[in-house]
Amino acid sequence: MDEQLKGKGEQIVGKAKEAVGKATGDRRTEWSGKVEQAKGKVHEVIGEAKADHERAERERAGKK
């Protein structure tokens, strides 16, 4: 869950950076925001995979 929250946070910050970059015409800031959003999405997916794995482990442990 922590990884998912970290990812969501990075995506929000990235979206804000992208908007500021677009508004000010600063392409570096705009692209930095896009990169941060992508990193956030990766962290979110990793977090989802970890959560799924933990859920499956709990289910398997309960069935034994």
Summary of the structure (lengths in Angstrom):
residues: 64
radius of gyration: 16.6
end to end distance: 25.7
largest distance: 59.8
contacts: 194
relative contact order: 0.20
helix: 94%
strand: 0%
